[in-house]
């Protein structure tokens, strides 16, 4: 029995994958199949990019902080 490792995708890969789905003539299903990723994963990335444009894809197990949250008050 083999153990599958969870694949990690960097921020640039996610942005480019989402951008491909926004091009005319391409469906999310086609892009997902060409990239070898799950359709649901690509839809989740699209939703995250739309709702958190500047803060999308912060990295593995890290929540992105807003500029106000990053500011440290003395």
Backbone as a printed PyTorch tensor [residue, N CA C, xyz], in Angstrom:
tensor([[[  0.8350,  -1.1680,   0.0000],
         [  0.0000,   0.0000,   0.0000],
         [  0.8880,   1.2430,   0.0000]],

        [[  0.6180,   2.1860,  -0.8880],
         [  1.4360,   3.3980,  -0.9420],
         [  0.6500,   4.5720,  -0.3610]],

        [[  1.3950,   5.4880,   0.2060],
         [  0.7970,   6.6790,   0.7950],
         [  0.9770,   7.8270,  -0.1770]],

        [[ -0.1280,   8.4890,  -0.5300],
         [ -0.0380,   9.6290,  -1.4290],
         [  0.3010,  10.8760,  -0.6350]],

        [[  1.2330,  11.6560,  -1.1650],
         [  1.5840,  12.9100,  -0.5240],
         [  0.7140,  14.0130,  -1.1050]],

        [[  0.3370,  14.9280,  -0.2630],
         [ -0.4630,  16.0580,  -0.6980],
         [  0.4260,  17.0000,  -1.5140]],

        [[ -0.0480,  17.3810,  -2.7000],
         [  0.7310,  18.2760,  -3.5400],
         [  0.5030,  19.7130,  -3.1060]],

        [[  1.5560,  20.5170,  -3.2050],
         [  1.4850,  21.9260,  -2.8460],
         [  1.7240,  22.7460,  -4.0990]],

        [[  0.9620,  23.8070,  -4.2470],
         [  1.0700,  24.6710,  -5.4060],
         [  1.4520,  26.0730,  -4.9400]],

        [[  2.3920,  26.6880,  -5.6450],
         [  2.7980,  28.0260,  -5.2470],
         [  1.8040,  29.0740,  -5.7550]],

        [[  1.9780,  30.2700,  -5.2420],
         [  1.0670,  31.3730,  -5.5370],
         [  0.9940,  31.6670,  -7.0400]],

        [[  2.1250,  31.6530,  -7.7290],
         [  2.1520,  31.9380,  -9.1640],
         [  1.3750,  30.8950,  -9.9560]],

        [[  1.5260,  29.6340,  -9.5850],
         [  0.7890,  28.5760, -10.2750],
         [ -0.7050,  28.7970, -10.1370]],

        [[ -1.1490,  29.1330,  -8.9330],
         [ -2.5770,  29.3500,  -8.6830],
         [ -3.0980,  30.5420,  -9.4730]],

        [[ -2.3500,  31.6510,  -9.4620],
         [ -2.7740,  32.8360, -10.2160],
         [ -2.8620,  32.5270, -11.7080]],

        [[ -1.8690,  31.8280, -12.2360],
         [ -1.8780,  31.4950, -13.6570],
         [ -3.0150,  30.5390, -14.0060]],

        [[ -3.2830,  29.5860, -13.1410],
         [ -4.3780,  28.6470, -13.3870],
         [ -5.7160,  29.3900, -13.4220]],

        [[ -5.9190,  30.2920, -12.4830],
         [ -7.1590,  31.0730, -12.4560],
         [ -7.2510,  31.9570, -13.6980]],

        [[ -6.1320,  32.5620, -14.0820],
         [ -6.1120,  33.4250, -15.2670],
         [ -6.5150,  32.6380, -16.5160]],

        [[ -6.0530,  31.3940, -16.6270],
         [ -6.4130,  30.5540, -17.7710],
         [ -7.9150,  30.3190, -17.8420]],

        [[ -8.5710,  30.2230, -16.7030],
         [-10.0220,  29.9910, -16.7050],
         [-10.7890,  31.2350, -17.1260]],

        [[-10.1420,  32.3850, -17.0520],
         [-10.8080,  33.6390, -17.4130],
         [-10.6870,  33.9570, -18.8970]],

        [[ -9.8630,  33.2010, -19.6200],
         [ -9.7020,  33.4170, -21.0540],
         [-10.9170,  32.8760, -21.7970]],

        [[-11.2890,  33.5760, -22.8550],
         [-12.4360,  33.1640, -23.6620],
         [-12.1420,  31.8230, -24.3340]],

        [[-13.1540,  30.9880, -24.3970],
         [-13.0260,  29.7170, -25.0850],
         [-12.4900,  28.5780, -24.2360]],

        [[-12.1910,  28.8530, -22.9750],
         [-11.6900,  27.7960, -22.0930],
         [-12.6610,  27.5900, -20.9450]],

        [[-12.8820,  26.3340, -20.6220],
         [-13.7330,  26.0290, -19.4750],
         [-12.8490,  25.6570, -18.2920]],

        [[-13.4260,  25.7340, -17.1110],
         [-12.6960,  25.3600, -15.9060],
         [-12.3140,  23.8860, -15.9760]],

        [[-13.1940,  23.0740, -16.4850],
         [-12.9190,  21.6420, -16.6170],
         [-11.7100,  21.3890, -17.5270]],

        [[-11.6490,  22.0720, -18.6700],
         [-10.5250,  21.9010, -19.5870],
         [ -9.2040,  22.3060, -18.9380]],

        [[ -9.2090,  23.4480, -18.2640],
         [ -7.9940,  23.9310, -17.6170],
         [ -7.5460,  22.9560, -16.5320]],

        [[ -8.4900,  22.4990, -15.7160],
         [ -8.1560,  21.5650, -14.6400],
         [ -7.5620,  20.2720, -15.2000]],

        [[ -8.1690,  19.7420, -16.2430],
         [ -7.6540,  18.5050, -16.8380],
         [ -6.2640,  18.7160, -17.4260]],

        [[ -6.0430,  19.8350, -18.1040],
         [ -4.7330,  20.1140, -18.7040],
         [ -3.6490,  20.2830, -17.6440]],

        [[ -3.9970,  20.8520, -16.5010],
         [ -3.0280,  21.0690, -15.4340],
         [ -2.8990,  19.8670, -14.4950]],

        [[ -3.8160,  18.9240, -14.6020],
         [ -3.7720,  17.7410, -13.7550],
         [ -4.2080,  18.0100, -12.3290]],

        [[ -5.1640,  18.9300, -12.1690],
         [ -5.6770,  19.2430, -10.8380],
         [ -7.1790,  19.0130, -10.8130]],

        [[ -7.7350,  18.9310,  -9.6180],
         [ -9.1640,  18.7020,  -9.4570],
         [ -9.9460,  19.9640,  -9.8060]],

        [[-11.0890,  19.7800, -10.4330],
         [-11.9470,  20.9070, -10.8140],
         [-12.3660,  21.6930,  -9.5750]],

        [[-12.7160,  20.9880,  -8.5060],
         [-13.1440,  21.6630,  -7.2800],
         [-12.0430,  22.5560,  -6.7180]],

        [[-10.8090,  22.1190,  -6.8300],
         [ -9.6850,  22.9010,  -6.3470],
         [ -9.5600,  24.2030,  -7.1460]],

        [[ -9.7150,  24.1090,  -8.4400],
         [ -9.6220,  25.2920,  -9.2950],
         [-10.7720,  26.2620,  -9.0120]],

        [[-11.9640,  25.7340,  -8.7890],
         [-13.0880,  26.6070,  -8.4220],
         [-12.8220,  27.3030,  -7.0850]],

        [[-12.2230,  26.5900,  -6.1480],
         [-11.9100,  27.1940,  -4.8470],
         [-10.9020,  28.3240,  -5.0150]],

        [[ -9.8690,  28.1240,  -5.8530],
         [ -8.8830,  29.1760,  -6.1030],
         [ -9.5350,  30.3860,  -6.7510]],

        [[-10.4540,  30.1480,  -7.6780],
         [-11.1580,  31.2730,  -8.3250],
         [-11.9580,  32.0610,  -7.3010]],

        [[-12.6550,  31.3580,  -6.4260],
         [-13.4730,  32.0030,  -5.3980],
         [-12.5830,  32.7930,  -4.4310]],

        [[-11.4570,  32.2200,  -4.0440],
         [-10.5480,  32.9070,  -3.1360],
         [ -9.9820,  34.1650,  -3.7820]],

        [[ -9.6360,  34.0820,  -5.0520],
         [ -9.0890,  35.2470,  -5.7390],
         [-10.1320,  36.3610,  -5.8430]],

        [[-11.3770,  35.9980,  -6.0740],
         [-12.4410,  36.9990,  -6.1990],
         [-12.7530,  37.6670,  -4.8670]],

        [[-12.7260,  36.9180,  -3.7910],
         [-13.1220,  37.4680,  -2.4900],
         [-11.9690,  38.1290,  -1.7540]],

        [[-10.7350,  37.7510,  -2.0780],
         [ -9.5740,  38.2700,  -1.3470],
         [ -8.4910,  38.6900,  -2.3300]],

        [[ -8.8480,  39.4740,  -3.3290],
         [ -7.9610,  39.7850,  -4.4510],
         [ -6.5100,  40.0330,  -4.0470]],

        [[ -6.2410,  40.9920,  -3.2130],
         [ -4.8670,  41.2980,  -2.8580],
         [ -4.2550,  40.3190,  -1.8740]],

        [[ -5.0910,  39.5590,  -1.1940],
         [ -4.6030,  38.6600,  -0.1520],
         [ -4.7750,  37.1920,  -0.5180]],

        [[ -5.0810,  36.9130,  -1.7630],
         [ -5.3300,  35.5370,  -2.1800],
         [ -4.0520,  34.7130,  -2.1280]],

        [[ -4.1950,  33.4600,  -1.7860],
         [ -3.1290,  32.4720,  -1.7810],
         [ -1.9690,  32.8610,  -0.8620]],

        [[ -2.2070,  32.9740,   0.4290],
         [ -1.1570,  33.4060,   1.3430],
         [ -0.0660,  32.3780,   1.5700]],

        [[ -0.3070,  31.1300,   1.3140],
         [  0.6990,  30.0930,   1.5350],
         [  0.1330,  28.9740,   2.3880]],

        [[  0.8830,  27.9310,   2.5000],
         [  0.4310,  26.7400,   3.2090],
         [  0.2380,  27.0120,   4.6970]],

        [[ -0.9560,  26.7420,   5.1720],
         [ -1.3120,  26.8460,   6.5890],
         [ -1.1150,  28.2420,   7.1870]],

        [[ -1.1570,  29.2790,   6.3610],
         [ -1.0280,  30.6350,   6.8880],
         [ -2.1880,  31.4620,   6.3870]],

        [[ -2.7800,  32.2000,   7.2670],
         [ -3.8170,  33.1440,   6.8930],
         [ -3.1530,  34.4640,   6.5590]],

        [[ -3.5880,  35.0760,   5.4720],
         [ -3.0450,  36.3780,   5.1080],
         [ -3.6240,  37.4350,   6.0400]],

        [[ -2.8010,  38.3700,   6.4000],
         [ -3.2320,  39.4600,   7.2600],
         [ -3.4970,  40.6920,   6.4070]],

        [[ -4.4960,  41.4450,   6.7830],
         [ -4.7530,  42.7120,   6.1170],
         [ -3.6750,  43.6920,   6.5400]],

        [[ -3.4820,  44.7730,   5.7940],
         [ -2.4870,  45.7660,   6.2020],
         [ -2.7180,  46.2950,   7.6240]],

        [[ -3.9760,  46.4290,   8.0180],
         [ -4.2900,  46.9000,   9.3710],
         [ -3.8550,  45.8680,  10.4110]],

        [[ -4.0260,  44.5920,  10.0980],
         [ -3.6400,  43.5390,  11.0290],
         [ -2.1180,  43.4160,  11.1370]],

        [[ -1.4200,  43.7570,  10.0510],
         [  0.0330,  43.6630,  10.0490],
         [  0.6780,  44.7970,  10.8440]],

        [[ -0.0500,  45.8950,  10.9530],
         [  0.4760,  47.0610,  11.6500],
         [  0.5750,  46.7710,  13.1400]],

        [[  1.7050,  47.0870,  13.7150],
         [  1.9100,  46.8440,  15.1370],
         [  1.8400,  48.1830,  15.8580]],

        [[  0.9360,  48.2570,  16.8120],
         [  0.7980,  49.4790,  17.6060],
         [  1.6650,  49.3680,  18.8600]],

        [[  2.4230,  50.4340,  19.1810],
         [  3.2660,  50.3880,  20.3920],
         [  2.4520,  50.4140,  21.6600]]])
